Amino acid sequence: MRIERLYRYPVKGLTAESLEEVELTAGETIPHDRRFALAQGDAPFDETEPRFLPKQNFACMMKNGKVVLVRAAFDPRARTLALAADGHPPLSAPTDTPDGKAALGEWLIRFLGDEARHGVNPDGSARPPRFTEAPGHAFTDQVKKGVSLINLASLEALEKAIGRRLDPLRFRANIYFSGLPAWAEHEWVGQELLVGGARLSVFKRTVRCPATQVNLKTGERDCDVPHLLMEHFGHKDLGIHATVAEDGRVSVGDALEPV
């Protein structure tokens, strides 16, 4: 088994960024993965006391399929984020200043239009969505920080069953790997893996939600992946989630090995 692709997703719901190698730290995500999010105005997210909230509190593919049309690029050294989409003027702004965050939030609000939800402040004033981060917090879909993996053979089995190709990035995994029979990764739950120089602990299968219905080129829902998984395989799972149990460097081409 070997790693074929590595990705991070700096802004929840937005563009994947391909990596050649990454240094994993125990108890953490891939660096900068889901570091930022557009919190909807009615989301009870508090940057001073960050906690896990379900994905629908943020701009995300499950609720806002059109976000896949935003082209985003994060530069962690310069601490800037560039945003672009057809019909919208591009923006590059710092992520570490109030003005930069405000500009990024306003751009995304304009892009989302009616899908940008406003809330109400305690004083009765409107509370718009906001581009946000909280040190040490990751806007993942799991309470536990970690990484997600997809067995490319399982994806190929789904594609064969439904008679069409699917962009692997519909599934927004961090690690895509080959060399294992389809669905055999489900047996890894409760086990540890050596992945490159790191050790992972697999804690659950990934249940697929309506986010995977979205075509990444059009932003339209064109394939009911959860329904098709249930129809053909009797479950809605594709992929696994793992925590990082031991630090280590992971690169494209590295081996995976259950221990």
C-alpha positions as CSV (number, residue, x, y, z in Angstrom):
1,M,0.0,0.0,0.0
2,R,1.2,3.5,-0.8
3,I,0.1,7.1,-0.5
4,E,-0.9,8.5,-3.9
5,R,-2.1,12.0,-2.9
6,L,-2.0,14.3,0.1
7,Y,-4.2,17.3,0.6
8,R,-5.1,20.0,3.1
9,Y,-8.2,22.2,3.0
10,P,-7.2,25.5,4.7
11,V,-10.7,27.0,4.5
12,K,-13.6,24.8,5.4
13,G,-15.6,24.1,2.2
14,L,-13.1,25.6,-0.1
15,T,-10.3,24.5,-2.4
16,A,-8.0,21.5,-1.7
17,E,-4.3,22.2,-1.7
18,S,-2.0,19.4,-2.9
19,L,1.0,18.5,-0.8
20,E,4.1,16.5,-1.5
21,E,5.0,15.9,2.1
22,V,3.8,17.0,5.6
23,E,4.9,16.8,9.2
24,L,2.2,15.3,11.3
25,T,2.0,16.0,15.1
26,A,0.3,13.8,17.6
27,G,-3.3,14.9,18.4
28,E,-3.4,17.4,15.5
29,T,-4.7,17.7,11.9
30,I,-2.4,18.2,8.9
31,P,-1.0,21.7,9.5
32,H,-3.4,24.4,8.4
33,D,-6.2,21.9,7.5
34,R,-9.6,23.5,8.2
35,R,-7.9,26.3,9.9
36,F,-10.4,28.9,8.7
37,A,-14.1,29.0,8.1
38,L,-16.9,31.4,7.3
39,A,-19.2,31.1,10.3
40,Q,-22.8,31.8,9.5
41,G,-24.3,34.7,11.4
42,D,-26.6,32.4,13.3
43,A,-23.8,30.1,14.3
44,P,-23.0,30.0,18.1
45,F,-19.3,29.9,17.5
46,D,-17.2,31.8,20.0
47,E,-13.5,32.4,19.0
48,T,-12.6,32.9,22.7
49,E,-14.0,29.5,23.7
50,P,-13.8,27.4,20.5
51,R,-15.7,24.1,20.4
52,F,-16.8,21.6,17.8
53,L,-20.0,22.6,16.0
54,P,-21.8,20.7,13.2
55,K,-20.7,21.7,9.6
56,Q,-24.0,23.4,8.8
57,N,-23.0,26.3,11.1
58,F,-20.4,27.2,8.5
59,A,-20.2,27.7,4.7
60,C,-19.8,24.1,3.5
61,M,-20.5,21.8,0.6
62,M,-23.3,20.1,2.4
63,K,-25.4,23.3,2.6
64,N,-23.8,25.5,0.1
65,G,-22.8,23.5,-3.0
66,K,-21.7,26.6,-4.9
67,V,-18.7,27.1,-2.6
68,V,-16.8,24.6,-4.8
69,L,-16.7,27.3,-7.5
70,V,-14.4,29.5,-5.3
71,R,-10.7,29.1,-6.1
72,A,-8.8,29.7,-2.9
73,A,-5.1,29.6,-2.2
74,F,-3.5,30.1,1.3
75,D,0.1,31.2,1.8
76,P,1.0,30.3,5.4
77,R,4.3,32.1,5.3
78,A,2.8,35.4,4.1
79,R,-0.4,34.6,6.0
80,T,-2.5,35.6,3.1
81,L,-5.5,34.0,1.4
82,A,-6.4,34.6,-2.3
83,L,-10.0,34.1,-3.4
84,A,-11.4,34.1,-7.0
85,A,-14.5,33.0,-8.8
86,D,-16.0,33.7,-12.2
87,G,-18.0,36.9,-12.1
88,H,-16.3,38.2,-9.0
89,P,-13.2,40.4,-8.7
90,P,-10.4,38.4,-7.1
91,L,-9.1,39.3,-3.6
92,S,-5.9,38.6,-1.7
93,A,-6.0,39.7,1.9
94,P,-4.1,38.9,5.2
95,T,-5.7,36.3,7.4
96,D,-4.1,37.7,10.6
97,T,-5.6,41.2,10.8
98,P,-9.1,42.4,11.5
99,D,-9.3,44.3,8.3
100,G,-8.1,41.3,6.3
101,K,-10.6,38.9,7.9
102,A,-13.4,41.4,7.3
103,A,-12.5,41.8,3.6
104,L,-12.4,38.0,3.2
105,G,-15.7,37.6,5.0
106,E,-17.4,40.3,2.9
107,W,-16.1,38.7,-0.4
108,L,-17.5,35.3,0.6
109,I,-20.8,36.9,1.7
110,R,-21.2,38.6,-1.6
111,F,-20.4,35.3,-3.4
112,L,-22.9,33.3,-1.3
113,G,-25.7,35.8,-1.7
114,D,-28.9,34.5,-0.2
115,E,-27.1,31.5,1.3
116,A,-25.2,33.8,3.6
117,R,-27.2,33.6,6.8
118,H,-27.4,36.5,9.3
119,G,-28.1,36.2,13.0
120,V,-29.0,38.6,15.7
121,N,-26.7,40.1,18.4
122,P,-27.9,40.4,22.0
123,D,-28.6,44.1,21.4
124,G,-30.9,43.3,18.5
125,S,-28.6,44.3,15.7
126,A,-27.9,42.0,12.7
127,R,-24.9,39.7,12.9
128,P,-23.5,38.9,9.5
129,P,-21.4,35.8,8.7
130,R,-17.7,36.2,9.5
131,F,-14.4,34.8,8.3
132,T,-12.8,33.3,11.4
133,E,-10.2,31.2,13.0
134,A,-9.3,30.3,16.6
135,P,-5.8,29.3,17.6
136,G,-5.5,25.6,18.2
137,H,-9.0,24.9,16.7
138,A,-9.7,23.1,13.5
139,F,-13.1,23.3,11.8
140,T,-13.3,19.6,11.1
141,D,-16.4,17.4,10.7
142,Q,-15.3,15.3,13.7
143,V,-15.0,16.1,17.4
144,K,-11.6,14.5,17.4
145,K,-8.8,16.2,15.4
146,G,-7.1,13.9,12.9
147,V,-6.8,13.0,9.3
148,S,-9.1,11.3,6.8
149,L,-8.1,8.5,4.4
150,I,-9.7,7.0,1.3
151,N,-8.8,3.7,-0.3
152,L,-8.9,4.4,-4.0
153,A,-10.0,0.8,-4.7
154,S,-13.2,1.5,-2.7
155,L,-13.9,4.6,-4.8
156,E,-13.3,2.6,-7.9
157,A,-15.7,-0.1,-6.7
158,L,-18.4,2.6,-6.3
159,E,-17.6,4.1,-9.7
160,K,-17.9,0.6,-11.3
161,A,-21.2,0.0,-9.6
162,I,-22.8,3.3,-10.7
163,G,-21.2,3.4,-14.1
164,R,-19.6,6.9,-13.8
165,R,-16.4,8.5,-12.7
166,L,-16.3,10.7,-9.6
167,D,-13.7,13.3,-8.7
168,P,-11.9,12.0,-5.7
169,L,-11.9,15.5,-4.1
170,R,-15.7,15.2,-3.7
171,F,-14.7,13.3,-0.6
172,R,-12.3,15.9,0.8
173,A,-9.9,13.4,2.3
174,N,-6.3,14.2,3.4
175,I,-4.7,10.9,2.3
176,Y,-5.7,8.9,-0.8
177,F,-3.9,5.5,-1.0
178,S,-3.7,2.4,-3.2
179,G,-2.8,-1.2,-2.9
180,L,-5.7,-2.5,-0.7
181,P,-8.8,-4.4,-1.8
182,A,-12.0,-2.4,-1.8
183,W,-13.6,-1.8,1.6
184,A,-10.9,-3.7,3.5
185,E,-10.0,-0.4,5.3
186,H,-13.3,-0.8,7.2
187,E,-11.6,-3.6,9.2
188,W,-8.9,-1.1,10.4
189,V,-11.3,0.6,12.9
190,G,-9.7,0.2,16.3
191,Q,-6.3,-0.5,14.9
192,E,-3.1,1.5,14.3
193,L,-1.3,2.2,11.0
194,L,2.2,3.2,10.2
195,V,1.9,5.8,7.5
196,G,5.3,7.1,6.4
197,G,7.1,8.1,9.6
198,A,3.9,8.7,11.6
199,R,1.6,6.4,13.5
200,L,-2.2,6.8,13.1
201,S,-5.1,5.3,15.2
202,V,-8.2,4.6,13.2
203,F,-11.4,5.5,15.2
204,K,-14.3,5.4,12.7
205,R,-15.5,4.8,9.2
206,T,-16.5,8.0,7.3
207,V,-20.3,8.2,6.8
208,R,-21.0,10.2,3.6
209,C,-23.3,13.2,3.7
210,P,-25.0,15.3,1.0
211,A,-21.7,17.2,0.4
212,T,-20.6,14.4,-1.9
213,Q,-23.6,15.0,-4.2
214,V,-21.9,18.2,-5.5
215,N,-20.1,18.3,-8.8
216,L,-16.9,20.2,-8.3
217,K,-17.0,21.8,-11.7
218,T,-20.6,23.0,-11.7
219,G,-21.5,23.4,-8.0
220,E,-24.7,21.4,-8.8
221,R,-25.9,18.3,-7.0
222,D,-25.7,15.6,-9.7
223,C,-25.0,12.3,-8.0
224,D,-26.6,11.1,-4.7
225,V,-23.5,9.3,-3.4
226,P,-24.9,8.3,0.0
227,H,-28.0,6.8,-1.6
228,L,-25.9,4.9,-4.1
229,L,-23.6,3.6,-1.5
230,M,-26.5,2.2,0.4
231,E,-28.1,0.8,-2.7
232,H,-25.1,-1.0,-3.9
233,F,-23.1,-1.8,-0.8
234,G,-25.6,-1.6,2.2
235,H,-23.8,1.3,3.9
236,K,-23.1,5.0,3.4
237,D,-19.4,4.7,4.3
238,L,-16.4,5.7,2.1
239,G,-13.1,6.3,3.9
240,I,-11.9,6.3,7.5
241,H,-10.9,8.8,10.1
242,A,-7.8,8.5,12.3
243,T,-6.0,10.5,15.0
244,V,-2.3,11.0,14.8
245,A,-0.9,8.9,17.6
246,E,2.8,9.5,17.0
247,D,4.6,12.4,15.2
248,G,6.2,11.8,11.8
249,R,6.8,13.0,8.3
250,V,4.4,11.7,5.6
251,S,5.1,12.0,1.9
252,V,3.4,11.0,-1.4
253,G,4.8,7.5,-2.2
254,D,5.2,6.5,1.4
255,A,3.9,3.1,2.6
256,L,1.0,2.3,4.8
257,E,1.1,-0.7,7.1
258,P,-1.4,-1.9,9.8
259,V,0.3,-2.7,13.1
